[in-house]
Amino acid sequence: MENLVQRLIKFIDIEYDTENKKTDEIWKMPLDERIAKGEAISNLSAHFDGIENGPSYVALKVRFDCPDNISKFREGTPVNVSGHGIQFKGEISNDSGKSIEIVTDRWSGFATIPKNLINSTGWTIDRTKTDIRHILQEPILNLKLHPDKLRRIDGILSGTILPTLKESERAVRVQQAETLTLDASQKIAFVEAMIAENYYLIQGPPGTGKTWVLAYLATELAKEGKNVLITAFTHTGINNALQKINRVTGYPHVVKMGKKHQMDGLDYDDTTIKNTDSGINSAGYGPQSRGVIVGATAFALHTKRLKGFPFDVIIFDEASQMTVPMAVSAMTAGIKCIFIGDHKQLPPIIDQAQTDQELARSIFEHLFQFAPGTMLQTTYRMHQNINAFSSQNFYNGQLKPDITAATRTISYLTPPQQHFDILRADAPEIFVDLKHIGLGMRSPEEADLIAELVEELMRCGIRAKDIGILTPFRAQVRLIKSALEARISDDKILKKIFVDTVERIQGQERDVVLISLAMSDLKMAVEKADFFFKPERLNVAITRAKMKRITVGSSNLFKARSENPEMQKYINLFQAFYEGSTVVSFNTTTDIDLF
């Protein structure tokens, strides 16, 4: 059993050591090369905001003007800021098309800025290291002091311990499920998860209401006096789950552990979940409290913010994105675990340096091989035309749209005057073929067309918050944001439009989703095939839309050929998606500079 502890500790060490080594190599590069590789931004104008401290400012937040940002940075990226002989660390809290906002905190140390530099130029942003492996490793190492807990977790991970069900409770739980707003497969998942004594898996394909089931599970368990932890790989995932509880059951004893800039999604539809960065006590709960639902990452779980607070049940949302070691770190905090996810959607990012292939996958995929649990089978999100490709290629045709969604189409207050062939309501899925050639991670013509389409959609009465825009590349995200800013002057409206990479929308949906593929450079596409053509990424991207999905790209992309049979299968799947789509050819007059 101690071998398990050693393997988990080694896995975490490899992840951090490899990442730190990559960062060291990046730092050795000249600044121009770092910028070209998307690992730095320089010559920036800064606007600091903070608290006066004599002749200086204690900087809490800083906005940098970045009119041509091609970096790989995103919200949540830890960075190092330097300029004028000053250095400080921070975290990117907002990344718009033309600016980046960075916050500092007491953990990394607030920056002290002379007042004459509050608005100044000549700043550089670099990637930095954040090595917090000890937070995950400590609870795993402590398993050696608790042999019963170690034996249980080792048995679950090895498949020698399967879910044990308390059959004496089944009839009561079945009756309980009948009082809740659940469909047939959701009721089965609810009952099985409630009577499971150690762990259970619920597979939730797109739009099947997995977070809806989570809301009922967490609420009913809390009503019975159990403390429930809801955790996920991202704060966004946790926030979505907590907000769903608020909307579905209205259970009052819910609190989130997070910083202010990690609250995105907690205030959906003008209702806000209590959030604290100071600790559970500041929210009015302590070690003796019962029936509390807490949202926190595996990292926050083992800090002083939750120290001494007991949990009975751990619910993992988006468990298909969580690594085995991170999951185990959270599993140590409770007795019973419910894993909710879908291994046909995005997996965790795992470094190729990992040698323990048994651990090199998500906790959900790892446990699925032993005890697949219950799959939810009815999607309430997608029109039947939007659902068809995903159901057939990822779920063996078992994912069926509910009658309320199957034929539901977008409703315009005013019919579209521009791009009618693309926006027509009776065509739920469209592939717009721009036929460009040789483009890498940015496509200006795709960004411009998408901005035009969004502007027209809003003229037709579609609300900004019901529109989502996805792309594989952060550089294209910024290009699209800039194109939108050129057409829409109201910042409040712009902020309501979801514009981000595919990874950031898993678990969410919009009435209309526009997907920008951007790439048509065949060599680069093949080099990035494991990322760009990844089937799970495609599945997430094409299943976010409820009533209208518009994919914008180039059919030239599908001429890519890989010598790797697995990668070629990925490319073939993309081509099959294109060939099964309703294709609209679109000619652009934009000149493409291939050189």
C-alpha positions as CSV (number, residue, x, y, z in Angstrom):
1,M,0.0,0.0,0.0
2,E,2.9,2.4,0.7
3,N,3.8,1.8,-2.9
4,L,0.7,3.7,-3.8
5,V,1.8,6.7,-1.7
6,Q,5.2,6.6,-3.4
7,R,3.7,6.5,-6.8
8,L,1.3,9.4,-6.2
9,I,4.1,11.5,-4.6
10,K,6.4,10.7,-7.6
11,F,3.6,11.6,-10.1
12,I,3.2,15.0,-8.4
13,D,6.9,15.6,-8.3
14,I,7.3,14.8,-12.0
15,E,4.5,17.2,-12.9
16,Y,6.0,20.1,-10.9
17,D,9.7,19.3,-11.7
18,T,8.9,19.1,-15.5
19,E,6.9,22.3,-15.4
20,N,9.6,24.1,-13.5
21,K,12.3,22.9,-15.8
22,K,10.3,24.2,-18.8
23,T,10.0,27.6,-17.1
24,D,13.8,27.6,-16.4
25,E,14.5,27.0,-20.1
26,I,12.0,29.7,-21.1
27,W,13.8,32.2,-18.8
28,K,17.1,31.5,-20.5
29,M,15.7,32.7,-23.8
30,P,16.3,36.3,-25.0
31,L,13.2,38.5,-24.4
32,D,12.4,38.7,-28.2
33,E,12.3,34.9,-28.4
34,R,10.1,34.6,-25.3
35,I,7.7,37.1,-26.8
36,A,7.7,35.2,-30.2
37,K,6.9,31.9,-28.4
38,G,4.0,33.5,-26.4
39,E,5.9,33.3,-23.1
40,A,6.3,37.0,-22.4
41,I,4.8,40.4,-23.3
42,S,6.9,43.5,-23.2
43,N,6.9,47.3,-23.6
44,L,3.6,47.6,-21.8
45,S,1.8,50.6,-20.4
46,A,0.6,50.0,-16.9
47,H,-2.2,51.5,-14.8
48,F,-1.9,50.7,-11.1
49,D,-4.8,50.6,-8.6
50,G,-4.2,50.2,-4.9
51,I,-3.8,51.9,-1.5
52,E,-1.6,55.0,-0.8
53,N,1.4,54.4,1.4
54,G,3.3,57.6,1.8
55,P,5.2,58.4,-1.4
56,S,4.2,54.9,-2.8
57,Y,1.2,52.8,-3.7
58,V,0.5,49.3,-2.5
59,A,-0.6,47.8,-5.8
60,L,-3.6,45.5,-5.5
61,K,-4.4,45.5,-9.2
62,V,-2.8,46.6,-12.4
63,R,-4.1,46.8,-16.0
64,F,-1.7,46.6,-18.9
65,D,-2.6,47.8,-22.4
66,C,-1.8,44.9,-24.8
67,P,-3.0,45.8,-28.3
68,D,-1.2,42.9,-29.9
69,N,-1.1,40.1,-27.3
70,I,0.0,36.8,-28.8
71,S,1.0,35.2,-25.5
72,K,-0.2,31.9,-24.1
73,F,-1.3,33.5,-20.9
74,R,-4.9,33.2,-19.7
75,E,-7.0,34.0,-16.6
76,G,-5.4,32.3,-13.6
77,T,-1.9,32.2,-15.0
78,P,0.7,33.2,-12.4
79,V,3.1,35.7,-13.8
80,N,6.1,37.9,-12.9
81,V,5.9,41.6,-13.7
82,S,9.1,43.6,-14.1
83,G,10.1,47.1,-15.0
84,H,11.9,50.2,-13.6
85,G,14.0,48.0,-11.3
86,I,10.8,46.6,-9.7
87,Q,9.6,43.0,-9.7
88,F,6.5,41.4,-8.3
89,K,4.3,38.3,-8.8
90,G,0.6,38.2,-9.5
91,E,-2.2,36.3,-11.2
92,I,-4.0,37.2,-14.4
93,S,-7.6,38.0,-13.4
94,N,-8.9,39.3,-16.7
95,D,-7.7,39.0,-20.3
96,S,-9.7,41.1,-22.8
97,G,-8.8,41.6,-26.4
98,K,-6.6,44.6,-25.8
99,S,-5.7,44.6,-22.1
100,I,-4.6,42.2,-19.3
101,E,-5.5,42.7,-15.6
102,I,-3.3,41.3,-12.9
103,V,-4.1,41.1,-9.2
104,T,-1.6,40.7,-6.3
105,D,-2.4,39.2,-2.9
106,R,-0.9,38.6,0.5
107,W,0.3,35.2,-0.5
108,S,2.7,36.3,-3.2
109,G,3.3,39.7,-1.7
110,F,1.8,43.1,-2.6
111,A,3.9,45.2,-4.9
112,T,5.0,48.7,-3.7
113,I,5.0,51.2,-6.6
114,P,6.3,54.8,-6.5
115,K,3.5,57.2,-7.3
116,N,5.3,58.5,-10.3
117,L,4.9,55.0,-11.9
118,I,1.2,54.6,-11.3
119,N,0.7,55.3,-15.0
120,S,3.8,54.3,-16.8
121,T,5.3,52.4,-19.7
122,G,8.2,49.9,-20.0
123,W,6.8,46.9,-18.2
124,T,7.3,43.2,-19.0
125,I,5.1,40.2,-18.1
126,D,6.8,36.8,-17.9
127,R,5.7,33.3,-16.9
128,T,6.6,32.4,-13.3
129,K,6.8,29.3,-11.1
130,T,4.2,28.4,-8.6
131,D,5.3,25.3,-6.7
132,I,2.6,24.3,-4.3
133,R,3.0,20.5,-4.6
134,H,3.3,20.2,-0.8
135,I,-0.4,21.1,-0.4
136,L,-1.3,18.0,-2.4
137,Q,1.4,15.7,-1.1
138,E,0.9,16.3,2.6
139,P,-2.5,14.6,2.9
140,I,-1.2,11.7,0.7
141,L,1.9,11.2,2.9
142,N,-0.4,11.4,6.0
143,L,-2.2,8.3,4.7
144,K,0.8,6.3,6.2
145,L,-0.5,7.3,9.6
146,H,-4.0,6.0,8.8
147,P,-3.7,2.5,7.5
148,D,-7.5,1.9,7.3
149,K,-8.0,5.0,5.1
150,L,-4.9,4.0,3.0
151,R,-6.2,0.5,2.6
152,R,-9.6,1.8,1.5
153,I,-8.2,4.3,-1.1
154,D,-5.7,1.7,-2.4
155,G,-8.5,-0.8,-2.8
156,I,-10.7,1.6,-4.7
157,L,-7.8,2.6,-7.1
158,S,-6.7,-1.0,-7.7
159,G,-10.3,-2.1,-8.4
160,T,-10.3,-4.6,-5.6
161,I,-12.9,-2.6,-3.7
162,L,-16.0,-1.9,-5.7
163,P,-19.0,0.3,-4.7
164,T,-20.9,-1.2,-1.8
165,L,-24.6,-0.4,-1.8
166,K,-26.8,-0.3,1.3
167,E,-29.7,-2.2,-0.1
168,S,-31.7,-1.8,3.0
169,E,-32.1,1.9,2.1
170,R,-33.0,1.4,-1.6
171,A,-36.8,1.5,-1.2
172,V,-36.7,4.7,0.8
173,R,-34.3,6.3,-1.6
174,V,-36.4,5.3,-4.6
175,Q,-39.4,6.9,-2.9
176,Q,-37.3,10.0,-2.2
177,A,-36.2,10.2,-5.9
178,E,-39.9,10.2,-6.9
179,T,-40.4,13.5,-5.0
180,L,-37.6,15.2,-7.0
181,T,-37.7,16.6,-10.5
182,L,-35.6,13.9,-12.1
183,D,-35.9,11.8,-15.3
184,A,-35.5,8.0,-15.4
185,S,-31.7,7.7,-15.6
186,Q,-31.2,10.6,-13.2
187,K,-33.4,8.8,-10.6
188,I,-31.3,5.7,-11.0
189,A,-28.1,7.7,-10.6
190,F,-29.5,9.5,-7.5
191,V,-30.6,6.4,-5.8
192,E,-27.4,4.5,-6.5
193,A,-25.2,7.4,-5.3
194,M,-27.3,7.8,-2.1
195,I,-27.1,4.2,-1.1
196,A,-23.4,3.8,-2.0
197,E,-21.4,3.5,1.2
198,N,-17.9,4.2,-0.3
199,Y,-18.0,5.6,-3.8
200,Y,-20.1,5.8,-7.0
201,L,-19.7,7.1,-10.6
202,I,-22.2,9.1,-12.6
203,Q,-21.4,9.7,-16.3
204,G,-23.0,12.9,-17.5
205,P,-22.8,13.4,-21.3
206,P,-23.5,17.0,-22.5
207,G,-26.7,18.5,-21.4
208,T,-27.9,15.5,-19.4
209,G,-28.3,17.4,-16.2
210,K,-25.4,16.0,-14.2
211,T,-25.1,19.2,-12.2
212,W,-28.8,19.1,-11.7
213,V,-28.4,15.6,-10.1
214,L,-25.4,16.9,-8.2
215,A,-27.6,19.7,-6.7
216,Y,-30.2,17.3,-5.4
217,L,-27.5,14.9,-4.1
218,A,-25.7,17.6,-2.2
219,T,-28.9,19.1,-0.8
220,E,-30.5,15.9,0.3
221,L,-27.2,14.8,2.0
222,A,-26.9,18.1,3.7
223,K,-30.5,18.1,4.9
224,E,-29.6,14.8,6.7
225,G,-26.9,16.6,8.6
226,K,-23.9,15.6,6.4
227,N,-21.2,18.1,5.6
228,V,-20.6,18.0,1.8
229,L,-17.6,19.2,-0.1
230,I,-18.0,20.0,-3.7
231,T,-14.7,20.1,-5.5
232,A,-13.5,20.3,-9.1
233,F,-10.3,21.0,-11.1
234,T,-11.3,24.7,-11.7
235,H,-13.1,27.4,-9.7
236,T,-15.4,27.8,-12.6
237,G,-16.6,24.1,-12.2
238,I,-17.1,24.6,-8.5
239,N,-19.0,27.9,-9.0
240,N,-21.3,26.3,-11.6
241,A,-22.2,23.5,-9.2
242,L,-22.9,25.8,-6.3
243,Q,-25.0,28.1,-8.4
244,K,-27.0,25.1,-9.6
245,I,-27.7,24.2,-6.0
246,N,-28.9,27.7,-5.4
247,R,-31.2,27.7,-8.5
248,V,-32.6,24.1,-8.1
249,T,-33.0,23.7,-4.4
250,G,-32.3,27.0,-2.8
251,Y,-30.5,25.3,0.1
252,P,-29.1,28.1,2.3
253,H,-26.0,26.7,3.9
254,V,-23.6,26.9,1.0
255,V,-20.3,28.6,1.0
256,K,-17.4,28.9,-1.5
257,M,-13.7,29.1,-0.6
258,G,-12.0,31.4,-3.1
259,K,-10.5,34.8,-3.9
260,K,-12.6,37.7,-5.2
261,H,-11.5,37.2,-8.8
262,Q,-12.4,33.5,-8.6
263,M,-16.1,34.2,-8.2
264,D,-17.1,34.1,-11.9
265,G,-20.4,32.3,-12.1
266,L,-21.4,32.7,-8.5
267,D,-23.7,35.6,-9.3
268,Y,-25.6,34.2,-12.2
269,D,-29.1,35.8,-12.7
270,D,-28.4,38.2,-9.8
271,T,-28.1,35.6,-7.1
272,T,-24.8,35.3,-5.3
273,I,-23.3,32.4,-3.2
274,K,-21.4,33.4,-0.1
275,N,-17.7,33.5,-0.9
276,T,-14.8,33.8,1.5
277,D,-11.0,33.7,1.3
278,S,-10.5,34.1,5.1
279,G,-11.7,30.6,6.2
280,I,-14.9,28.7,7.0
281,N,-15.2,30.5,10.4
282,S,-15.7,33.9,8.7
283,A,-18.7,32.4,6.9
284,G,-20.3,31.5,10.2
285,Y,-19.5,27.8,10.3
286,G,-17.2,25.8,12.5
287,P,-16.1,22.2,13.4
288,Q,-19.4,21.5,15.1
289,S,-21.6,22.7,12.2
290,R,-23.6,20.1,10.3
291,G,-25.4,20.2,7.0
292,V,-23.0,22.6,5.3
293,I,-22.2,22.5,1.6
294,V,-18.7,23.8,0.9
295,G,-17.1,24.5,-2.5
296,A,-13.3,24.3,-2.6
297,T,-10.4,23.1,-4.7
298,A,-8.2,20.2,-3.5
299,F,-5.6,22.9,-2.6
300,A,-7.9,25.0,-0.5
301,L,-9.1,21.9,1.3
302,H,-5.8,21.4,3.0
303,T,-5.1,25.0,4.0
304,K,-6.0,26.8,7.2
305,R,-9.2,28.0,5.6
306,L,-10.8,24.6,6.1
307,K,-8.5,23.1,8.7
308,G,-10.5,21.1,11.3
309,F,-13.7,21.2,9.4
310,P,-15.1,17.7,9.0
311,F,-16.6,16.3,5.7
312,D,-18.8,13.3,5.3
313,V,-19.2,13.2,1.6
314,I,-16.9,14.5,-1.2
315,I,-18.6,15.2,-4.6
316,F,-16.2,15.6,-7.5
317,D,-17.7,17.6,-10.3
318,E,-16.0,17.5,-13.8
319,A,-14.1,14.5,-12.4
320,S,-13.0,13.6,-15.9
321,Q,-10.6,16.7,-15.7
322,M,-9.1,15.8,-12.3
323,T,-5.8,13.8,-12.0
324,V,-5.7,10.7,-9.8
325,P,-3.2,12.3,-7.2
326,M,-5.3,15.5,-6.9
327,A,-8.4,13.4,-6.4
328,V,-6.7,11.2,-3.8
329,S,-5.7,14.4,-1.9
330,A,-9.3,15.3,-1.7
331,M,-10.5,11.7,-1.0
332,T,-8.5,11.8,2.3
333,A,-10.9,14.4,3.7
334,G,-14.1,12.3,3.6
335,I,-15.6,8.8,3.9
336,K,-17.8,8.6,0.8
337,C,-17.0,9.9,-2.7
338,I,-19.3,10.6,-5.6
339,F,-17.5,11.1,-8.9
340,I,-19.5,13.0,-11.6
341,G,-18.0,13.5,-15.0
342,D,-17.6,12.2,-18.5
343,H,-14.4,10.7,-19.9
344,K,-15.6,11.5,-23.4
345,Q,-15.1,15.2,-22.7
346,L,-11.8,17.0,-21.9
347,P,-9.3,15.0,-19.9
348,P,-6.7,16.6,-17.5
349,I,-3.5,17.9,-18.9
350,I,-0.8,15.4,-18.0
351,D,2.9,15.8,-18.9
352,Q,4.4,13.4,-21.3
353,A,7.2,12.8,-18.9
354,Q,5.0,10.7,-16.7
355,T,6.0,7.1,-16.7
356,D,3.2,5.7,-14.6
357,Q,0.6,5.2,-17.3
358,E,-1.9,3.8,-14.9
359,L,-2.1,7.1,-13.1
360,A,-1.8,9.2,-16.3
361,R,-5.5,9.8,-16.8
362,S,-8.4,11.3,-14.9
363,I,-9.7,9.8,-11.7
364,F,-13.1,9.3,-13.5
365,E,-11.6,7.3,-16.4
366,H,-9.4,5.3,-14.0
367,L,-12.4,4.2,-11.9
368,F,-14.7,3.8,-14.9
369,Q,-12.8,0.7,-15.9
370,F,-13.8,-1.0,-12.7
371,A,-17.3,0.4,-11.9
372,P,-18.8,2.5,-14.6
373,G,-21.8,3.4,-12.5
374,T,-24.8,5.1,-14.2
375,M,-24.8,7.0,-17.5
376,L,-27.4,9.8,-17.9
377,Q,-29.0,9.3,-21.3
378,T,-31.3,12.3,-22.1
379,T,-29.9,15.6,-23.2
380,Y,-32.1,18.6,-22.5
381,R,-29.7,21.0,-24.2
382,M,-29.3,20.1,-27.8
383,H,-31.5,20.2,-30.9
384,Q,-31.4,16.7,-32.5
385,N,-29.2,17.9,-35.4
386,I,-26.7,19.3,-33.0
387,N,-26.8,16.2,-30.8
388,A,-26.5,13.6,-33.7
389,F,-22.8,13.6,-34.4
390,S,-21.8,13.5,-30.7
391,S,-24.3,10.8,-29.8
392,Q,-23.2,8.5,-32.7
393,N,-19.4,9.0,-32.4
394,F,-19.0,9.3,-28.6
395,Y,-21.9,7.6,-26.9
396,N,-22.8,4.7,-29.2
397,G,-26.0,6.4,-30.2
398,Q,-27.4,6.2,-26.6
399,L,-27.6,10.0,-26.0
400,K,-31.1,11.1,-27.0
401,P,-32.6,14.6,-27.0
402,D,-35.6,15.2,-24.8
403,I,-38.7,16.1,-26.7
404,T,-38.5,19.7,-25.4
405,A,-35.1,20.1,-27.0
406,A,-35.2,17.9,-30.1
407,T,-36.9,20.3,-32.5
408,R,-36.4,23.6,-30.6
409,T,-35.0,26.3,-32.8
410,I,-33.7,29.8,-32.3
411,S,-36.4,32.5,-32.2
412,Y,-35.5,35.9,-33.6
413,L,-37.5,39.0,-32.7
414,T,-36.4,40.4,-36.1
415,P,-35.3,38.1,-39.0
416,P,-31.6,38.4,-39.9
417,Q,-30.9,40.8,-42.8
418,Q,-27.2,39.9,-43.1
419,H,-25.7,36.4,-43.5
420,F,-29.2,34.9,-43.6
421,D,-27.8,31.6,-45.0
422,I,-25.6,31.3,-41.9
423,L,-28.1,32.6,-39.3
424,R,-31.3,31.0,-40.6
425,A,-33.3,29.5,-37.8
426,D,-34.2,26.3,-39.6
427,A,-30.6,25.3,-39.9
428,P,-29.5,24.5,-36.3
429,E,-25.9,23.5,-37.3
430,I,-23.8,25.2,-39.9
431,F,-20.2,24.9,-41.0
432,V,-19.0,28.2,-42.6
433,D,-16.1,27.4,-44.9
434,L,-13.8,30.4,-45.4
435,K,-11.3,28.2,-47.4
436,H,-8.3,30.1,-46.1
437,I,-4.8,28.5,-46.4
438,G,-1.7,28.6,-44.2
439,L,-3.1,30.3,-41.1
440,G,-1.8,29.3,-37.7
441,M,-3.3,30.1,-34.3
442,R,-5.0,33.3,-35.5
443,S,-7.4,34.0,-38.3
444,P,-8.4,37.7,-38.7
445,E,-11.1,36.8,-41.2
446,E,-12.8,34.3,-38.9
447,A,-12.6,36.8,-36.0
448,D,-14.2,39.6,-38.2
449,L,-17.0,37.3,-39.5
450,I,-17.8,36.1,-36.0
451,A,-18.0,39.7,-34.7
452,E,-20.4,40.5,-37.6
453,L,-22.5,37.5,-36.8
454,V,-22.7,38.4,-33.2
455,E,-23.7,41.9,-34.0
456,E,-26.4,40.7,-36.3
457,L,-27.6,38.1,-33.7
458,M,-28.1,40.9,-31.1
459,R,-29.9,43.1,-33.7
460,C,-32.2,40.1,-34.1
461,G,-33.0,40.0,-30.4
462,I,-30.5,37.4,-29.1
463,R,-29.2,38.4,-25.7
464,A,-25.4,38.8,-25.2
465,K,-25.5,36.3,-22.3
466,D,-27.0,33.6,-24.6
467,I,-24.1,33.8,-27.0
468,G,-20.9,31.8,-26.6
469,I,-17.7,31.9,-28.8
470,L,-15.1,29.1,-28.6
471,T,-11.7,28.6,-30.2
472,P,-8.8,26.2,-29.5
473,F,-6.3,29.1,-29.2
474,R,-5.9,31.9,-26.8
475,A,-4.4,34.2,-29.5
476,Q,-7.6,33.7,-31.5
477,V,-9.7,34.5,-28.3
478,R,-8.0,37.9,-28.1
479,L,-8.4,38.5,-31.8
480,I,-12.2,37.8,-31.5
481,K,-12.5,40.0,-28.5
482,S,-10.8,42.9,-30.3
483,A,-13.1,42.4,-33.3
484,L,-16.1,42.5,-31.0
485,E,-14.8,45.6,-29.2
486,A,-14.6,47.4,-32.6
487,R,-18.3,46.7,-33.2
488,I,-19.8,46.8,-29.7
489,S,-19.0,49.8,-27.5
490,D,-20.9,48.8,-24.3
491,D,-18.5,47.0,-22.0
492,K,-21.3,45.6,-19.9
493,I,-22.7,43.8,-23.0
494,L,-19.2,42.6,-24.1
495,K,-18.6,41.0,-20.7
496,K,-21.8,39.0,-21.0
497,I,-20.7,37.3,-24.3
498,F,-18.7,34.2,-23.5
499,V,-15.4,34.3,-25.5
500,D,-12.8,31.8,-24.5
501,T,-11.0,28.5,-25.3
502,V,-12.9,25.2,-25.3
503,E,-11.4,24.2,-22.0
504,R,-13.2,27.1,-20.2
505,I,-16.7,26.3,-21.3
506,Q,-17.0,22.6,-20.3
507,G,-20.1,22.2,-18.1
508,Q,-21.7,25.3,-19.6
509,E,-24.1,26.0,-22.5
510,R,-25.5,28.9,-24.6
511,D,-28.4,29.3,-27.0
512,V,-26.0,30.1,-29.8
513,V,-22.4,28.9,-30.0
514,L,-19.9,30.0,-32.6
515,I,-16.7,28.0,-33.0
516,S,-13.6,29.4,-34.6
517,L,-11.2,26.7,-35.7
518,A,-8.7,29.4,-36.9
519,M,-6.0,27.0,-38.3
520,S,-5.3,26.0,-41.9
521,D,-1.5,25.6,-41.8
522,L,-1.3,21.8,-42.5
523,K,2.2,21.4,-41.1
524,M,1.3,23.1,-37.8
525,A,-2.0,21.3,-37.6
526,V,-0.2,17.9,-37.8
527,E,2.4,19.0,-35.3
528,K,-0.4,20.0,-32.9
529,A,-2.7,17.1,-33.8
530,D,-2.7,15.7,-30.3
531,F,-4.0,19.0,-29.1
532,F,-6.0,20.5,-32.0
533,F,-7.7,17.4,-33.3
534,K,-8.2,15.8,-29.9
535,P,-11.7,14.1,-30.1
536,E,-12.7,15.1,-26.5
537,R,-12.0,18.7,-27.4
538,L,-14.2,18.4,-30.5
539,N,-16.9,16.8,-28.4
540,V,-17.0,19.6,-25.9
541,A,-16.9,22.3,-28.5
542,I,-19.8,21.0,-30.6
543,T,-22.1,20.2,-27.7
544,R,-22.3,23.6,-26.0
545,A,-25.1,25.0,-28.2
546,K,-28.8,24.5,-27.5
547,M,-30.4,25.8,-30.7
548,K,-27.8,27.1,-33.0
549,R,-24.2,26.0,-33.7
550,I,-22.0,27.9,-36.2
551,T,-18.5,26.4,-36.9
552,V,-16.2,28.8,-38.8
553,G,-13.1,27.3,-40.4
554,S,-11.4,26.2,-43.6
555,S,-12.1,22.9,-45.4
556,N,-8.4,23.0,-46.4
557,L,-7.6,22.0,-42.8
558,F,-8.9,18.4,-43.5
559,K,-6.2,17.8,-46.1
560,A,-3.8,17.3,-43.2
561,R,-2.2,13.9,-43.1
562,S,-0.3,12.3,-40.2
563,E,2.0,9.3,-40.3
564,N,0.8,8.5,-36.8
565,P,-2.3,6.2,-37.2
566,E,-3.9,7.5,-34.0
567,M,-3.5,11.1,-35.0
568,Q,-4.9,10.4,-38.5
569,K,-8.0,8.9,-36.8
570,Y,-8.4,12.2,-35.0
571,I,-8.2,14.1,-38.3
572,N,-10.6,11.7,-39.9
573,L,-13.1,12.4,-37.2
574,F,-12.9,16.1,-37.8
575,Q,-13.4,15.5,-41.5
576,A,-16.4,13.4,-40.8
577,F,-17.8,16.2,-38.7
578,Y,-17.3,18.6,-41.6
579,E,-18.8,16.2,-44.2
580,G,-21.9,15.7,-42.0
581,S,-22.5,19.4,-41.5
582,T,-24.6,21.8,-43.4
583,V,-21.8,23.7,-45.2
584,V,-22.0,27.3,-46.3
585,S,-19.1,28.6,-48.4
586,F,-18.1,32.1,-47.6
587,N,-15.7,34.2,-49.6
588,T,-13.6,36.8,-47.9
589,T,-11.7,39.7,-49.5
590,T,-9.2,39.8,-46.7
591,D,-5.7,39.4,-47.9
592,I,-3.8,36.5,-46.3
593,D,-0.1,37.1,-45.6
594,L,1.4,33.7,-45.6
595,F,4.9,35.0,-45.2
